[in-house]
Amino acid sequence: MDIEVKQLEHRYMQGTPFEKIALSDVTLSIPSGSYTAIIGHTGSGKSTLVQHFNGLIKPSHGQIKIGQHTIEAGKKPKELRELRRKVGLVFQYPEHQLFEETVAKDICFGPINFGLSEQKALKRAKEILPLVGLSEDLLEVSPFDLSGGQMRRVAIAGVLAIQPSVLILDEPTAGLDPAGQRAIMKMFYELHQEKGMTTVLVTHNMADAAAYADHIIVMNEGKVAAQGDRLTVFTHVEMLQELGLDVPNTLRFLQAVKQRFQLEHVPALFTVDELADYMKMLLEEGGAR
C-alpha cells in the first residue's frame, strides 16, 4: 500500500493556551512495498507523523491517503477499523502492551478482535512465531516470564498476526543492547523482503536507516527537510549536520580513507559488509602494485 500525505498539519491541544504545532505543511509520498526510514532529532515530528497513518491521531489540516483509505481534517474517517487492520504499528517498548495470561492469547488478541475464529487465530500464531525467532513451546507460557527480548518479539508477533499491508516501526530497538538491536533489525528486514509489506522505520540511528531503507525522509521542526533515496540524502552532509544529524559511520570512514590514501573517488557504501569488501579490494590492489 502506498501512502500519500498532503499539506498535513497537526496541532496539539488546539484552541487552548498550550496549543503547539507539531507538524506543518507536510507533503510526502511513500511508495508501496518500499522500506522507508523517517529520521530526525527528538521532537522533529517523526512519531506524530506516523501515528496519523492508522488514524491514531487526526490531522488538524490536510489529508493522508493509505491505499484506498483517506483521512482528512474535519471529516470522520471511514472504515477506520479496516485501516487499522492493514496498518500495523509497533511502538517503542512494545512489550509494555502485553497483558494476556499466555503468549498464545496475546498474539491471538488482534486477529480475534478483527473477526478471526480462535482456532484460525491460534494457527496463525503458530505460523508467526518462527518468523520472530520464537519457539512454539512458548505459546502457553506467560509473556511476563520471558526475557525482555522475547517479550518484545511476542509483542511484534501480535502486530504481525493481523497481517498488515503496512508495518510501522517507531524506534523498535529502543532499550536493546547492540546484539539485540542487530537481531531485531535483521528480523524486520527479512520480514519486509518475505512479506512484501510497505515498511516505515522511525529512527534516529543513521546506520539502521542507511543499511536497510531504500527511501528516506528527513524531518525537522515538524516539516520535511529532505526526502529521497539514501544516496541522495546521506551525501548532503552539511545539511544533516545543520539539522543535528550525522552521516553513517561507513561514509565517515570512507571519507577518511579517501583523504589518507589521496583517492579521487570512493563509493557510497552503507553496510559493514560492503565496506569490508571494498577495503579488501583496495588492499589487494595495493599489494598487486
N, C-alpha and C positions, 0 to 999 in steps of 0.2 A: 504493500500500500504506500502510495506517495503522500507526502504532507506538504501543503501549501499554506503559508502564513502571509496575510496581507494587512499591513498597517496596524499591527496588533499593539494595543496599549493596555496596561493593567495598572490600576491604582488600588493600593491597599487602604482600607478604612476611608473609602471615598465619602466625601461630604462631611468629614469630621475635621477638627483642628489638627489631627495627626495624619491627615492624608499624605500618602507618599507614592510617587510614580516609580513603579518597579520595572516596567517595560514601556518603551516609547517608539512608535513608528517602526515596529519590527516587521520586515518583509523578507521572507526566505523560502527556499524550496529544498525538500529532502526527497531525493529520488527513491522510488520503490526498489526494495532489495539492496539498498546501499548500507554501508556501515559508516554512520556519520558521528563524528565527535563534536560536542559543543564545549568549547574551552573558554576560560576567562577567570579572573581573580574572584575571590569571595565577594558576594554582593553584586556581581555583574548582571544577574538576572537569569542565569542558566536554569536553575531549578524551577523558578517561576514560569519560565517559558515552557518546559516540558510538561508541567502539570496541567497546562491547557490542552495537551494532546489527547487526554482521555476525559476531559470535562471535569477534572477535579476542582479547578478554579475556572471562572468565566472571564472573558475579555471585557474590559471597560469600553474598548473601541476596537473595530476591525473584525477580522474573521479568521478561522482556521478550517481548512478542509483536509480531512483524513480519508482518503479513498472517496466513497460516496457520501460520507458524513460531513456536515457543516455545522460549526459552532460560531455563532455570530453575536456580537454585542447587542443587548437589548431584546434578544429573542430566546425563547425556551428551546433548548436543543432537542431534536427529535431522535428517537431510538438511542438514547444515551446508554441504556443497558447493553445494547448490541455493540456500541462503540467501545465500551469498557471490556467487552469480551475480546475484541480484536486488538486492543492496545493494552499490553501488559506493562506494568510499572514496577520496577524493583527499586525501592528506596534505599537510602543509606541505612545501614544496620537493619536489613530486612528481617533478621532473626527476632527483632523486638516485636514483630507482628504475629509470631507464633502463639497459639492459645489453646489448641486442642489437646486431648489426652494422649493421642498417639500420632506418630508420623503419618500413618495412612489417613487418619481423619483430617489432619491439617492439609495434606496435599489434595484430598478429595473435596475439601470445603468449596473451593471455587467452582469446579465443574458441576457439583450437585446444585450449587446456588444458581447456576446458569441452565439447569434443567436436565442434567445427565443423571441417569439412574446410579444408585450406589454401586451396583455390580460393574457397570461400564466405567465409572469413575475410578474404582479400585484397579481395574485392568489398565487404565491409563496411567495411574500412579506407578504401577509395576513397570510399565514401559519407560517412564521418565527417569526413574531412579538411576539406572546405569548411565544415562546421559549427563547427570550431575555428579557422577562418581560415587554413588552410594549403593549399598547392598540391599537387596530385598529383605534380608534378615532384620532390617531396622524398622520395618513397617509397623510392628506392634509395640515398638519402644516409645517411651515418652520423649518428645523432642527436647525436653529440658534435662534429660540425662545424657545428651550428646555433647560433643566438644563444640566450641564456638564456630569452628569452620564447618562442621557437619550441620549445625543448626542453620547456618546461612544457606547451605546447599538445599536443605529441606524447604526453606522459605522460597528459594528460587524455583524449586520444583513445583511449588504451589502456584506460582505465576505461570510457569510453562504448561501446567496441566490444563489451563483454559485454552490452550493452543492459539496464542495471539499471532496476528499477522505483523504487528509492530511490537518490538521489545525495547523498552526504555530503561536504561541503567543509570541511576543517579548516584555517582560516586560509589560503585559497587564494591570497591576494595577497601573502603574506609575501615581502619582499625585492624587490618590484617597484617601479619608480618610479610616480609618480602617474598618468601616462598609461597605463602598463601595468596598473595596478590597475583603472582605469575600464574598459579594454578587456576584461579578464578577467571582471569582474563583469557587464558588459553581455552578454557571451557566455553566461555561465551563466544569466542571466535569460531570454534568448531561447531557450535550450535547454529551460529549465523550461516556458516557455509552449508551445513547439512539441511537446515530447515528453510533457507532462503528468505528469512524474515528481514524486514526493514529494522535495522538495529541503530539505536540512538544512545550514544555514550556521553554522559555528562561527567567531565573530569577536569582536574587541574594538573593532572600528570601528563606532561608533554610527551614522555616516552610511550605511554599507552596510546595516546592519540596518534602519534606518528607510526607506531608499529602496526596498528590494526585498522585505522579508519581510511577510507578512500575519499571521504568528503569531510571537510572541517569548517565549522562556523565559530568565529571568534566574537564573544560578547564583551561589551564594556559599558558600564553605567547604563544598563538597560537597553542598549542599542547593539545592532550588528556592526561590528568594526571591520570585519572581513569575512569572506567565505570563498571556498574553492577547494581544489584537491590539495593534498598535503604538501606537494612540492611548491605550489603557488603560495600557500600560507606560510610555510616554515622558511622560505627563502627571504621573507620580509623581516629580517632580524631586528632592525631598528624599530619597526612598528611594534613588534611583540614586546621588546624591552620597554618601550614607552608606555605600554599597557600593563607593565608589571609582570609580564610573562617571560618565559625563557625558551630558547630553542632546544630541541632534543640533544642529549649528550653525544649521540653519534655524529650529528652535524658539527657540534663544537669540536669534537675530536678531529674530524676531517679537516676543519679549518686550520687546526694546529699542525696537522700532518702537511698540509699544503704549504704553510709558511716554513716549517722546519726543513722540508726537502725541496723547497722552491719549485713546486709543481705549478704548471699553468692552469690545470683544471683538476678538480676532484668531483666525483659524482655525489649526488644527494642520496645518502643511504639512511634507512630509518630503523633497522633492526641490528642487533648484535651479530647475528649470523651473517648478514650481508656485509657488515663491517669487517668481520673476521676473514671472509673470503677475499675481500678487496685488499686487506693488509697482507694476506698470504701471497696474492698475486704480485704486489709491489715488492715484497721481499724476494720472491723468485726471480723477478725481472732484474732486481739489483744484483742478485747472485750471478745471473747469466752474464751481466756486463763485467 
